[in-house]
Amino acid sequence: MREVGAQLPRSESMEAVNSAVAQTKLLHLSGRNNNGSLDLSMRRRSTSVCCMKFTFHSSDSLQETDRSLGVTIIFLSFFNSNTYDGKILSNASSAAQERVGVLLLNLGGLETLNDVQPFLFNSFADPDIIRLPRLFWFLQRLLAQLISVFRDPKSKEGYAAIGGGSPLRRITDEQARALKLVLEDKDLQADVYVGMRYCHPFTEDALHQIKKDKITKLVVLPLYPQFSISTSGSSISVLQSIIREDVYFTRLPISIIESWYQRERYINSMADLIENELLIFSKPEEVMVFFSAHGVPLSYVEDAGDPYRDQMEECIALIMDELKSRGIHNHHILAYQSRVGPVQWLKPYTDEVIVELGRRGIRSLLAVPVSFVSEHIETLEEIDMEYKHLALESGGIENWGRVPVLGCTSSFISDLEDAVMEALPCASISSTRSAPSQCETEMEPVPNVINLFFWIHGCICAVAVA
């Protein structure tokens, strides 16, 4: 087994490594400035490896926008484990001094209908999902309970329509196994763990097992290509809280891949899928390529500085450039799905765009779920059922297609393996000090209460009339 942190084999061109790393954003989380705000810099590096380091400083005035800018920590760690069922494989020698771990983080996949309401509660209890001012922190769990109870019946209908559960957990496990195998091809024996944000196996459980297994080096890889407060940011908040409280993690070298939507092989993999699906249409050149991304509230971008929209637009531009290089010049459009409540979300909205395209005379539409690497309810029910029905009933669209998610596509898994190998040498030891456990918003309390009331009312009404 190659010593972690050693130079890559000469056969692997440093120029190629530099190029790959330049397409991967790693986070440097240096801590909090004198005002208590999070000093977060996300940048592309031109060097062969990039390092990320956690340093926390105590602060009495932690702004919510700062907290939400934490990154999704998807840990790719190599280590031993025997009991944690989120761990996919374990084959590291007990005699090995270096235990490297890979932890894949994702949102969570419900396996039965009984999991729906707890999943909804965990989602809405997350301060990065419902962002309350300090004055109303005590309402967080109460609101989560209220909303989850009202949304439970409608959500169960959606999961029942796709077989009573989500395949996301199973697919993530398969991705972990596939990743382990390609890492072995690079002579790196790795234990791969899966940590979910809102359901079993939880991220906290994975980190507990990492500690139990005495992992000595950790790489974190999110299964979200683009960074967002509500996905990557929420997961890294969990990591922050654990690091602050546990000496083991303060001494554990960690490398976190913040986003990877620019990686060449990822872009090529997406272009391959789109090209293959276009060939199914009788007139491929007339098909509108319709990118549908998971939406986030507009305030995340405009008020909290979420880079999600910019990264999504850049990602799609790169995919379309790759298609054009292959002689494919189809028109395309981006829209955002899955909005909840009456507040403004990123626009344009997927359902509204589908209707408008039909009115404009578009006859063939190819949906591309660009935010996701695993099939789940937003692809199988929302896109495949709701949006397909809407498109075909809109009076204009006659031909519908949908690009599958990347899943365990060999080129995609190989790219994840490259990302892990590149990030591993930059794992660095964290430096922690005490810090507040919850964040505070900059918004004024009274206006925010009014907005909160209408948001909750809108959520309840949306469920009641659906």
C-alpha positions as a Markdown table, in Angstrom:
| # | Residue | x | y | z |
|---|---|---|---|---|
| 1 | Met | 0.0 | 0.0 | 0.0 |
| 2 | Arg | 1.4 | 3.4 | -1.0 |
| 3 | Glu | 2.2 | 5.6 | 1.9 |
| 4 | Val | -0.4 | 8.3 | 2.2 |
| 5 | Gly | 0.9 | 11.6 | 1.3 |
| 6 | Ala | 3.7 | 10.1 | -0.9 |
| 7 | Gln | 4.3 | 11.3 | -4.4 |
| 8 | Leu | 2.1 | 9.8 | -7.1 |
| 9 | Pro | 3.6 | 7.3 | -9.4 |
| 10 | Arg | 5.7 | 8.8 | -12.2 |
| 11 | Ser | 3.4 | 7.2 | -14.8 |
| 12 | Glu | 0.7 | 9.6 | -13.6 |
| 13 | Ser | 1.6 | 12.8 | -15.2 |
| 14 | Met | 1.8 | 15.8 | -12.8 |
| 15 | Glu | 0.4 | 17.9 | -15.5 |
| 16 | Ala | -2.7 | 15.7 | -15.6 |
| 17 | Val | -3.0 | 15.8 | -11.8 |
| 18 | Asn | -2.8 | 19.6 | -11.8 |
| 19 | Ser | -5.5 | 19.8 | -14.5 |
| 20 | Ala | -7.8 | 17.5 | -12.5 |
| 21 | Val | -7.3 | 19.4 | -9.3 |
| 22 | Ala | -7.9 | 22.7 | -10.9 |
| 23 | Gln | -11.4 | 21.4 | -11.7 |
| 24 | Thr | -12.1 | 20.5 | -8.1 |
| 25 | Lys | -12.9 | 23.0 | -5.5 |
| 26 | Leu | -11.6 | 22.3 | -2.1 |
| 27 | Leu | -12.5 | 24.3 | 0.9 |
| 28 | His | -10.2 | 26.2 | 3.2 |
| 29 | Leu | -12.1 | 26.9 | 6.3 |
| 30 | Ser | -9.8 | 29.0 | 8.3 |
| 31 | Gly | -12.1 | 30.1 | 11.1 |
| 32 | Arg | -13.9 | 33.2 | 12.3 |
| 33 | Asn | -12.7 | 36.7 | 12.0 |
| 34 | Asn | -12.8 | 39.4 | 14.7 |
| 35 | Asn | -16.4 | 40.1 | 14.1 |
| 36 | Gly | -17.4 | 36.4 | 14.6 |
| 37 | Ser | -18.2 | 35.8 | 11.0 |
| 38 | Leu | -17.0 | 32.7 | 9.2 |
| 39 | Asp | -13.8 | 33.3 | 7.2 |
| 40 | Leu | -14.6 | 31.0 | 4.3 |
| 41 | Ser | -12.7 | 31.0 | 1.0 |
| 42 | Met | -13.5 | 28.7 | -1.8 |
| 43 | Arg | -11.0 | 28.8 | -4.6 |
| 44 | Arg | -9.6 | 26.8 | -7.5 |
| 45 | Arg | -6.0 | 25.9 | -7.1 |
| 46 | Ser | -3.4 | 25.3 | -9.7 |
| 47 | Thr | -1.1 | 23.2 | -7.6 |
| 48 | Ser | -1.1 | 19.4 | -7.7 |
| 49 | Val | -2.9 | 19.1 | -4.4 |
| 50 | Cys | -5.1 | 21.4 | -2.3 |
| 51 | Cys | -5.4 | 21.4 | 1.5 |
| 52 | Met | -8.3 | 22.2 | 3.7 |
| 53 | Lys | -8.1 | 23.0 | 7.3 |
| 54 | Phe | -10.6 | 23.7 | 10.1 |
| 55 | Thr | -9.9 | 26.4 | 12.6 |
| 56 | Phe | -12.6 | 27.5 | 14.9 |
| 57 | His | -12.6 | 30.6 | 17.1 |
| 58 | Ser | -15.0 | 31.5 | 19.8 |
| 59 | Ser | -17.5 | 34.2 | 19.0 |
| 60 | Asp | -20.6 | 35.5 | 20.6 |
| 61 | Ser | -22.2 | 36.8 | 17.4 |
| 62 | Leu | -22.2 | 34.1 | 14.8 |
| 63 | Gln | -24.3 | 35.2 | 11.8 |
| 64 | Glu | -26.6 | 32.7 | 10.2 |
| 65 | Thr | -25.4 | 33.4 | 6.8 |
| 66 | Asp | -21.9 | 32.4 | 8.0 |
| 67 | Arg | -23.2 | 29.1 | 9.3 |
| 68 | Ser | -25.0 | 28.3 | 6.1 |
| 69 | Leu | -21.9 | 28.7 | 4.1 |
| 70 | Gly | -20.3 | 25.7 | 5.7 |
| 71 | Val | -19.7 | 22.9 | 3.2 |
| 72 | Thr | -21.2 | 19.5 | 2.8 |
| 73 | Ile | -18.8 | 17.2 | 4.2 |
| 74 | Ile | -18.8 | 14.1 | 2.5 |
| 75 | Phe | -16.1 | 12.1 | 4.0 |
| 76 | Leu | -14.2 | 9.7 | 1.9 |
| 77 | Ser | -12.3 | 7.9 | 4.6 |
| 78 | Phe | -10.1 | 4.8 | 4.7 |
| 79 | Phe | -10.4 | 2.9 | 7.9 |
| 80 | Asn | -11.5 | -0.3 | 9.6 |
| 81 | Ser | -15.0 | -1.0 | 10.7 |
| 82 | Asn | -17.0 | -4.1 | 11.7 |
| 83 | Thr | -20.3 | -2.9 | 13.2 |
| 84 | Tyr | -21.5 | 0.3 | 11.5 |
| 85 | Asp | -23.9 | -0.8 | 8.8 |
| 86 | Gly | -23.3 | 2.4 | 6.8 |
| 87 | Lys | -19.8 | 1.1 | 6.2 |
| 88 | Ile | -19.7 | -0.7 | 2.9 |
| 89 | Leu | -16.5 | -2.7 | 3.0 |
| 90 | Ser | -13.6 | -3.3 | 5.3 |
| 91 | Asn | -10.3 | -5.0 | 4.4 |
| 92 | Ala | -7.5 | -2.9 | 5.9 |
| 93 | Ser | -5.0 | -5.0 | 7.7 |
| 94 | Ser | -5.0 | -4.8 | 11.5 |
| 95 | Ala | -1.3 | -4.4 | 11.3 |
| 96 | Ala | -1.4 | -1.4 | 9.0 |
| 97 | Gln | -0.3 | 1.8 | 10.7 |
| 98 | Glu | -2.1 | 4.1 | 8.3 |
| 99 | Arg | -5.9 | 3.8 | 8.3 |
| 100 | Val | -7.4 | 6.0 | 5.6 |
| 101 | Gly | -11.2 | 6.4 | 5.3 |
| 102 | Val | -13.7 | 7.4 | 2.7 |
| 103 | Leu | -17.0 | 8.7 | 3.9 |
| 104 | Leu | -19.7 | 9.5 | 1.3 |
| 105 | Leu | -22.3 | 11.9 | 2.6 |
| 106 | Asn | -25.8 | 12.3 | 1.1 |
| 107 | Leu | -29.2 | 13.6 | 2.1 |
| 108 | Gly | -30.8 | 10.3 | 2.9 |
| 109 | Gly | -33.0 | 7.7 | 1.3 |
| 110 | Leu | -36.2 | 6.4 | 2.9 |
| 111 | Glu | -36.6 | 2.7 | 2.8 |
| 112 | Thr | -40.2 | 2.4 | 4.0 |
| 113 | Leu | -43.3 | 4.7 | 4.3 |
| 114 | Asn | -42.8 | 4.7 | 8.1 |
| 115 | Asp | -39.6 | 6.6 | 7.6 |
| 116 | Val | -41.3 | 9.6 | 5.9 |
| 117 | Gln | -42.4 | 11.6 | 8.8 |
| 118 | Pro | -39.2 | 11.2 | 10.8 |
| 119 | Phe | -37.2 | 12.2 | 7.7 |
| 120 | Leu | -39.4 | 15.3 | 7.2 |
| 121 | Phe | -39.0 | 16.2 | 10.9 |
| 122 | Asn | -35.2 | 15.9 | 10.7 |
| 123 | Ser | -35.2 | 18.0 | 7.5 |
| 124 | Phe | -37.2 | 20.9 | 8.9 |
| 125 | Ala | -35.5 | 20.8 | 12.3 |
| 126 | Asp | -32.2 | 21.6 | 10.4 |
| 127 | Pro | -31.4 | 25.3 | 11.0 |
| 128 | Asp | -29.9 | 25.4 | 7.4 |
| 129 | Ile | -33.3 | 24.5 | 6.0 |
| 130 | Ile | -35.6 | 26.7 | 8.1 |
| 131 | Arg | -33.5 | 29.7 | 9.1 |
| 132 | Leu | -34.8 | 31.4 | 12.2 |
| 133 | Pro | -33.5 | 34.5 | 13.9 |
| 134 | Arg | -32.0 | 33.9 | 17.4 |
| 135 | Leu | -35.1 | 35.2 | 19.1 |
| 136 | Phe | -37.1 | 32.2 | 17.7 |
| 137 | Trp | -34.6 | 29.4 | 17.9 |
| 138 | Phe | -36.8 | 27.7 | 20.5 |
| 139 | Leu | -39.5 | 27.3 | 17.8 |
| 140 | Gln | -37.3 | 25.2 | 15.5 |
| 141 | Arg | -38.3 | 21.7 | 16.6 |
| 142 | Leu | -41.9 | 22.7 | 17.2 |
| 143 | Leu | -42.2 | 24.1 | 13.6 |
| 144 | Ala | -40.5 | 20.9 | 12.3 |
| 145 | Gln | -43.0 | 18.8 | 14.0 |
| 146 | Leu | -45.9 | 20.8 | 12.7 |
| 147 | Ile | -44.8 | 20.9 | 9.1 |
| 148 | Ser | -43.8 | 17.2 | 9.1 |
| 149 | Val | -47.1 | 16.1 | 10.4 |
| 150 | Phe | -49.0 | 18.1 | 7.8 |
| 151 | Arg | -46.8 | 17.1 | 4.9 |
| 152 | Asp | -46.6 | 13.4 | 5.9 |
| 153 | Pro | -49.7 | 12.1 | 4.0 |
| 154 | Lys | -48.8 | 13.9 | 0.7 |
| 155 | Ser | -45.2 | 12.8 | 0.9 |
| 156 | Lys | -46.2 | 9.2 | 1.6 |
| 157 | Glu | -48.3 | 9.3 | -1.6 |
| 158 | Gly | -45.2 | 10.2 | -3.6 |
| 159 | Tyr | -43.1 | 7.5 | -2.1 |
| 160 | Ala | -45.9 | 4.9 | -2.5 |
| 161 | Ala | -45.9 | 5.8 | -6.2 |
| 162 | Ile | -42.3 | 4.7 | -6.6 |
| 163 | Gly | -42.7 | 1.5 | -4.7 |
| 164 | Gly | -42.9 | 2.6 | -1.0 |
| 165 | Gly | -39.3 | 3.9 | -0.6 |
| 166 | Ser | -36.3 | 5.5 | -2.2 |
| 167 | Pro | -33.5 | 3.7 | -3.9 |
| 168 | Leu | -31.0 | 6.4 | -2.9 |
| 169 | Arg | -29.5 | 4.4 | 0.0 |
| 170 | Arg | -29.0 | 1.3 | -2.1 |
| 171 | Ile | -27.5 | 3.3 | -5.0 |
| 172 | Thr | -25.2 | 5.2 | -2.6 |
| 173 | Asp | -24.0 | 1.9 | -1.1 |
| 174 | Glu | -23.3 | 0.6 | -4.7 |
| 175 | Gln | -21.3 | 3.7 | -5.5 |
| 176 | Ala | -19.3 | 3.2 | -2.3 |
| 177 | Arg | -18.5 | -0.4 | -3.3 |
| 178 | Ala | -17.6 | 0.6 | -6.8 |
| 179 | Leu | -15.4 | 3.4 | -5.5 |
| 180 | Lys | -13.6 | 1.0 | -3.2 |
| 181 | Leu | -12.8 | -1.3 | -6.1 |
| 182 | Val | -11.3 | 1.4 | -8.3 |
| 183 | Leu | -9.2 | 2.7 | -5.3 |
| 184 | Glu | -7.8 | -0.8 | -4.9 |
| 185 | Asp | -6.7 | -0.6 | -8.5 |
| 186 | Lys | -4.5 | 2.3 | -7.4 |
| 187 | Asp | -3.1 | 0.2 | -4.6 |
| 188 | Leu | -5.1 | 2.0 | -2.0 |
| 189 | Gln | -7.0 | -0.2 | 0.4 |
| 190 | Ala | -9.9 | 1.8 | 1.7 |
| 191 | Asp | -12.9 | 1.3 | 3.9 |
| 192 | Val | -15.8 | 3.3 | 2.6 |
| 193 | Tyr | -18.6 | 4.6 | 4.9 |
| 194 | Val | -21.9 | 6.2 | 4.0 |
| 195 | Gly | -23.4 | 9.0 | 6.1 |
| 196 | Met | -26.8 | 10.4 | 5.6 |
| 197 | Arg | -28.0 | 13.8 | 6.8 |
| 198 | Tyr | -31.6 | 13.1 | 7.7 |
| 199 | Cys | -32.0 | 9.4 | 8.0 |
| 200 | His | -30.2 | 6.2 | 8.9 |
| 201 | Pro | -27.2 | 5.7 | 8.7 |
| 202 | Phe | -26.7 | 9.2 | 10.0 |
| 203 | Thr | -23.5 | 11.2 | 9.5 |
| 204 | Glu | -23.1 | 11.3 | 13.3 |
| 205 | Asp | -23.1 | 7.5 | 13.3 |
| 206 | Ala | -20.5 | 7.3 | 10.6 |
| 207 | Leu | -18.2 | 9.7 | 12.5 |
| 208 | His | -18.6 | 7.7 | 15.7 |
| 209 | Gln | -17.5 | 4.6 | 13.8 |
| 210 | Ile | -14.6 | 6.5 | 12.3 |
| 211 | Lys | -13.4 | 7.3 | 15.8 |
| 212 | Lys | -14.0 | 3.8 | 17.0 |
| 213 | Asp | -11.9 | 2.4 | 14.1 |
| 214 | Lys | -9.1 | 4.8 | 14.8 |
| 215 | Ile | -8.9 | 6.2 | 11.3 |
| 216 | Thr | -5.7 | 8.2 | 10.8 |
| 217 | Lys | -6.6 | 10.1 | 7.6 |
| 218 | Leu | -9.9 | 11.2 | 6.2 |
| 219 | Val | -11.1 | 12.5 | 2.8 |
| 220 | Val | -14.5 | 14.1 | 2.6 |
| 221 | Leu | -16.4 | 13.9 | -0.7 |
| 222 | Pro | -20.0 | 15.2 | -1.1 |
| 223 | Leu | -22.3 | 13.4 | -3.5 |
| 224 | Tyr | -23.5 | 16.8 | -4.6 |
| 225 | Pro | -21.6 | 18.1 | -7.6 |
| 226 | Gln | -22.5 | 21.7 | -6.7 |
| 227 | Phe | -22.2 | 23.3 | -3.3 |
| 228 | Ser | -25.3 | 24.6 | -1.5 |
| 229 | Ile | -26.1 | 25.8 | 2.0 |
| 230 | Ser | -29.0 | 23.3 | 2.1 |
| 231 | Thr | -27.0 | 20.3 | 1.1 |
| 232 | Ser | -23.2 | 20.5 | 1.5 |
| 233 | Gly | -23.5 | 23.3 | 4.0 |
| 234 | Ser | -25.8 | 21.5 | 6.3 |
| 235 | Ser | -23.6 | 18.4 | 6.4 |
| 236 | Ile | -20.5 | 20.4 | 7.2 |
| 237 | Ser | -22.4 | 22.0 | 10.1 |
| 238 | Val | -22.7 | 18.5 | 11.6 |
| 239 | Leu | -18.9 | 18.0 | 11.2 |
| 240 | Gln | -18.2 | 21.4 | 12.8 |
| 241 | Ser | -20.2 | 20.5 | 15.9 |
| 242 | Ile | -18.5 | 17.2 | 16.3 |
| 243 | Ile | -15.0 | 18.5 | 15.7 |
| 244 | Arg | -15.5 | 21.2 | 18.4 |
| 245 | Glu | -16.4 | 18.7 | 21.0 |
| 246 | Asp | -14.1 | 15.7 | 20.3 |
| 247 | Val | -10.3 | 15.8 | 20.7 |
| 248 | Tyr | -10.0 | 12.8 | 18.3 |
| 249 | Phe | -11.3 | 14.8 | 15.4 |
| 250 | Thr | -9.2 | 17.8 | 16.2 |
| 251 | Arg | -6.1 | 15.6 | 15.6 |
| 252 | Leu | -7.4 | 13.8 | 12.6 |
| 253 | Pro | -6.0 | 14.9 | 9.2 |
| 254 | Ile | -9.0 | 15.8 | 7.1 |
| 255 | Ser | -9.4 | 16.8 | 3.4 |
| 256 | Ile | -12.7 | 18.0 | 2.2 |
| 257 | Ile | -13.7 | 18.2 | -1.5 |
| 258 | Glu | -16.1 | 21.1 | -1.5 |
| 259 | Ser | -17.5 | 20.8 | -5.0 |
| 260 | Trp | -16.6 | 18.9 | -8.2 |
| 261 | Tyr | -19.0 | 20.1 | -10.9 |
| 262 | Gln | -16.1 | 21.3 | -13.1 |
| 263 | Arg | -14.2 | 18.1 | -13.3 |
| 264 | Glu | -13.6 | 17.1 | -16.9 |
| 265 | Arg | -14.6 | 13.4 | -16.5 |
| 266 | Tyr | -17.8 | 14.4 | -14.7 |
| 267 | Ile | -18.7 | 16.8 | -17.5 |
| 268 | Asn | -17.9 | 14.1 | -20.1 |
| 269 | Ser | -20.0 | 11.5 | -18.2 |
| 270 | Met | -23.0 | 13.9 | -18.2 |
| 271 | Ala | -22.5 | 14.6 | -21.9 |
| 272 | Asp | -22.4 | 10.9 | -22.7 |
| 273 | Leu | -25.7 | 10.3 | -21.0 |
| 274 | Ile | -27.4 | 13.2 | -22.8 |
| 275 | Glu | -25.9 | 12.2 | -26.2 |
| 276 | Asn | -27.2 | 8.6 | -25.7 |
| 277 | Glu | -30.7 | 9.7 | -24.8 |
| 278 | Leu | -30.9 | 12.2 | -27.7 |
| 279 | Leu | -30.4 | 9.3 | -30.2 |
| 280 | Ile | -33.6 | 7.7 | -29.0 |
| 281 | Phe | -35.7 | 10.6 | -30.5 |
| 282 | Ser | -36.6 | 10.3 | -34.2 |
| 283 | Lys | -35.3 | 13.9 | -34.7 |
| 284 | Pro | -32.5 | 14.4 | -32.1 |
| 285 | Glu | -31.6 | 17.8 | -33.5 |
| 286 | Glu | -35.0 | 19.2 | -32.6 |
| 287 | Val | -35.0 | 18.1 | -29.0 |
| 288 | Met | -34.8 | 20.8 | -26.3 |
| 289 | Val | -32.3 | 19.8 | -23.6 |
| 290 | Phe | -34.1 | 20.6 | -20.3 |
| 291 | Phe | -31.9 | 20.8 | -17.2 |
| 292 | Ser | -33.9 | 20.5 | -14.0 |
| 293 | Ala | -32.0 | 21.3 | -10.9 |
| 294 | His | -33.0 | 21.1 | -7.3 |
| 295 | Gly | -34.2 | 24.5 | -6.1 |
| 296 | Val | -33.2 | 26.6 | -3.1 |
| 297 | Pro | -34.8 | 29.7 | -1.6 |
| 298 | Leu | -33.7 | 32.8 | -3.4 |
| 299 | Ser | -32.6 | 34.3 | 0.0 |
| 300 | Tyr | -29.9 | 31.7 | 0.2 |
| 301 | Val | -28.2 | 33.1 | -2.8 |
| 302 | Glu | -29.0 | 36.8 | -2.4 |
| 303 | Asp | -28.7 | 37.1 | 1.4 |
| 304 | Ala | -26.4 | 34.3 | 2.5 |
| 305 | Gly | -24.1 | 34.2 | -0.5 |
| 306 | Asp | -24.9 | 30.6 | -1.6 |
| 307 | Pro | -22.8 | 29.9 | -4.7 |
| 308 | Tyr | -25.2 | 27.2 | -5.9 |
| 309 | Arg | -26.8 | 29.1 | -8.7 |
| 310 | Asp | -23.5 | 30.3 | -10.2 |
| 311 | Gln | -22.0 | 26.8 | -9.9 |
| 312 | Met | -25.1 | 25.3 | -11.6 |
| 313 | Glu | -25.0 | 27.7 | -14.5 |
| 314 | Glu | -21.3 | 27.2 | -15.0 |
| 315 | Cys | -21.8 | 23.4 | -14.8 |
| 316 | Ile | -24.4 | 23.4 | -17.5 |
| 317 | Ala | -22.3 | 25.7 | -19.7 |
| 318 | Leu | -19.5 | 23.2 | -19.5 |
| 319 | Ile | -21.8 | 20.3 | -20.4 |
| 320 | Met | -23.2 | 22.1 | -23.4 |
| 321 | Asp | -19.7 | 23.1 | -24.6 |
| 322 | Glu | -18.7 | 19.5 | -24.4 |
| 323 | Leu | -21.8 | 18.5 | -26.5 |
| 324 | Lys | -21.0 | 21.2 | -29.0 |
| 325 | Ser | -17.5 | 19.8 | -29.4 |
| 326 | Arg | -19.1 | 16.6 | -30.4 |
| 327 | Gly | -21.3 | 18.3 | -33.1 |
| 328 | Ile | -24.4 | 18.4 | -30.9 |
| 329 | His | -25.9 | 21.9 | -31.0 |
| 330 | Asn | -29.3 | 21.5 | -29.4 |
| 331 | His | -31.0 | 24.4 | -27.6 |
| 332 | His | -31.1 | 24.1 | -23.8 |
| 333 | Ile | -32.7 | 25.7 | -20.8 |
| 334 | Leu | -32.3 | 25.5 | -17.0 |
| 335 | Ala | -35.1 | 25.5 | -14.4 |
| 336 | Tyr | -35.4 | 24.7 | -10.7 |
| 337 | Gln | -37.8 | 22.2 | -9.1 |
| 338 | Ser | -39.1 | 21.1 | -5.7 |
| 339 | Arg | -40.0 | 24.5 | -4.2 |
| 340 | Val | -42.0 | 24.6 | -1.0 |
| 341 | Gly | -44.2 | 27.3 | 0.4 |
| 342 | Pro | -44.9 | 30.9 | -0.8 |
| 343 | Val | -41.4 | 32.3 | -0.5 |
| 344 | Gln | -39.4 | 33.0 | -3.6 |
| 345 | Trp | -37.1 | 30.2 | -4.8 |
| 346 | Leu | -34.6 | 30.2 | -7.6 |
| 347 | Lys | -36.3 | 30.8 | -11.0 |
| 348 | Pro | -37.5 | 29.8 | -13.5 |
| 349 | Tyr | -39.6 | 27.1 | -12.0 |
| 350 | Thr | -39.6 | 23.7 | -13.7 |
| 351 | Asp | -43.3 | 23.3 | -14.0 |
| 352 | Glu | -43.9 | 26.8 | -15.4 |
| 353 | Val | -41.1 | 26.4 | -17.9 |
| 354 | Ile | -42.6 | 23.1 | -19.2 |
| 355 | Val | -45.9 | 24.7 | -19.9 |
| 356 | Glu | -44.3 | 27.7 | -21.5 |
| 357 | Leu | -42.2 | 25.5 | -23.8 |
| 358 | Gly | -45.3 | 23.7 | -24.9 |
| 359 | Arg | -46.9 | 27.0 | -25.8 |
| 360 | Arg | -43.8 | 28.0 | -27.8 |
| 361 | Gly | -44.2 | 25.0 | -30.0 |
| 362 | Ile | -41.5 | 22.8 | -28.6 |
| 363 | Arg | -42.4 | 19.2 | -29.5 |
| 364 | Ser | -39.6 | 17.2 | -28.0 |
| 365 | Leu | -38.1 | 17.6 | -24.5 |
| 366 | Leu | -35.2 | 15.7 | -22.8 |
| 367 | Ala | -35.2 | 16.2 | -19.0 |
| 368 | Val | -31.7 | 16.2 | -17.4 |
| 369 | Pro | -31.7 | 15.9 | -13.5 |
| 370 | Val | -28.4 | 17.8 | -13.1 |
| 371 | Ser | -28.3 | 18.1 | -9.3 |
| 372 | Phe | -28.4 | 14.4 | -8.6 |
| 373 | Val | -26.1 | 11.3 | -8.9 |
| 374 | Ser | -28.7 | 8.8 | -7.5 |
| 375 | Glu | -32.3 | 8.1 | -8.4 |
| 376 | His | -34.7 | 9.2 | -5.7 |
| 377 | Ile | -38.2 | 10.7 | -5.3 |
| 378 | Glu | -37.3 | 13.9 | -7.2 |
| 379 | Thr | -36.3 | 12.0 | -10.3 |
| 380 | Leu | -38.6 | 9.0 | -10.1 |
| 381 | Glu | -41.8 | 10.7 | -9.0 |
| 382 | Glu | -41.4 | 14.4 | -9.5 |
| 383 | Ile | -39.7 | 14.3 | -12.9 |
| 384 | Asp | -40.8 | 11.0 | -14.3 |
| 385 | Met | -44.4 | 11.2 | -13.2 |
| 386 | Glu | -45.5 | 14.8 | -12.4 |
| 387 | Tyr | -43.5 | 16.7 | -15.0 |
| 388 | Lys | -43.8 | 14.1 | -17.7 |
| 389 | His | -47.6 | 14.2 | -17.3 |
| 390 | Leu | -47.6 | 18.0 | -17.3 |
| 391 | Ala | -45.5 | 18.1 | -20.4 |
| 392 | Leu | -47.6 | 15.7 | -22.4 |
| 393 | Glu | -50.8 | 17.3 | -21.2 |
| 394 | Ser | -49.6 | 20.9 | -21.9 |
| 395 | Gly | -50.9 | 20.8 | -25.4 |
| 396 | Gly | -47.6 | 21.2 | -27.2 |
| 397 | Ile | -44.9 | 18.7 | -26.1 |
| 398 | Glu | -45.4 | 15.3 | -27.8 |
| 399 | Asn | -42.1 | 13.5 | -27.1 |
| 400 | Trp | -40.6 | 13.2 | -23.6 |
| 401 | Gly | -37.3 | 11.7 | -22.5 |
| 402 | Arg | -35.3 | 11.7 | -19.3 |
| 403 | Val | -31.5 | 11.3 | -18.9 |
| 404 | Pro | -30.7 | 8.7 | -16.1 |
| 405 | Val | -28.6 | 9.8 | -13.2 |
| 406 | Leu | -24.9 | 8.9 | -13.2 |
| 407 | Gly | -25.3 | 6.2 | -10.5 |
| 408 | Cys | -22.4 | 3.8 | -10.9 |
| 409 | Thr | -21.3 | 4.8 | -14.4 |
| 410 | Ser | -17.7 | 3.7 | -14.8 |
| 411 | Ser | -16.4 | 7.0 | -15.9 |
| 412 | Phe | -18.1 | 8.8 | -13.0 |
| 413 | Ile | -16.8 | 6.4 | -10.4 |
| 414 | Ser | -13.3 | 6.7 | -11.9 |
| 415 | Asp | -13.6 | 10.4 | -11.6 |
| 416 | Leu | -14.5 | 10.1 | -7.9 |
| 417 | Glu | -11.5 | 7.9 | -7.4 |
| 418 | Asp | -9.3 | 10.5 | -9.0 |
| 419 | Ala | -10.7 | 13.2 | -6.8 |
| 420 | Val | -10.0 | 11.1 | -3.7 |
| 421 | Met | -6.5 | 10.4 | -4.7 |
| 422 | Glu | -5.8 | 14.0 | -5.4 |
| 423 | Ala | -7.3 | 15.2 | -2.1 |
| 424 | Leu | -5.7 | 12.7 | 0.1 |
| 425 | Pro | -2.2 | 14.2 | 0.3 |
| 426 | Cys | -3.7 | 17.6 | 1.5 |
| 427 | Ala | -5.4 | 16.2 | 4.6 |
| 428 | Ser | -4.4 | 18.4 | 7.5 |
| 429 | Ile | -4.9 | 18.4 | 11.2 |
| 430 | Ser | -7.7 | 20.6 | 12.5 |
| 431 | Ser | -7.3 | 23.3 | 15.1 |
| 432 | Thr | -10.4 | 23.9 | 17.2 |
| 433 | Arg | -11.6 | 26.2 | 19.9 |
| 434 | Ser | -15.0 | 26.5 | 21.4 |
| 435 | Ala | -17.6 | 28.1 | 19.2 |
| 436 | Pro | -21.4 | 28.7 | 19.4 |
| 437 | Ser | -23.5 | 25.7 | 18.5 |
| 438 | Gln | -26.2 | 27.5 | 16.6 |
| 439 | Cys | -26.3 | 30.4 | 14.2 |
| 440 | Glu | -27.9 | 33.8 | 14.2 |
| 441 | Thr | -29.6 | 35.5 | 11.3 |
| 442 | Glu | -29.0 | 39.1 | 10.3 |
| 443 | Met | -32.7 | 39.6 | 9.5 |
| 444 | Glu | -34.9 | 41.8 | 11.6 |
| 445 | Pro | -37.1 | 39.7 | 14.0 |
| 446 | Val | -40.4 | 41.3 | 13.3 |
| 447 | Pro | -40.4 | 41.2 | 9.5 |
| 448 | Asn | -39.0 | 37.7 | 9.8 |
| 449 | Val | -41.9 | 36.5 | 12.0 |
| 450 | Ile | -44.3 | 37.8 | 9.4 |
| 451 | Asn | -42.4 | 35.9 | 6.6 |
| 452 | Leu | -42.2 | 32.8 | 8.8 |
| 453 | Phe | -46.0 | 32.9 | 9.4 |
| 454 | Phe | -46.8 | 33.0 | 5.7 |
| 455 | Trp | -44.2 | 30.4 | 4.9 |
| 456 | Ile | -45.7 | 27.9 | 7.4 |
| 457 | His | -49.2 | 28.8 | 6.3 |
| 458 | Gly | -48.2 | 28.3 | 2.7 |
| 459 | Cys | -46.7 | 24.9 | 3.4 |
| 460 | Ile | -49.8 | 23.7 | 5.2 |
| 461 | Cys | -52.1 | 25.0 | 2.5 |
| 462 | Ala | -50.0 | 23.5 | -0.3 |
| 463 | Val | -50.4 | 20.1 | 1.4 |
| 464 | Ala | -54.1 | 20.6 | 2.1 |
| 465 | Val | -55.0 | 21.4 | -1.5 |
| 466 | Ala | -52.6 | 19.0 | -3.2 |
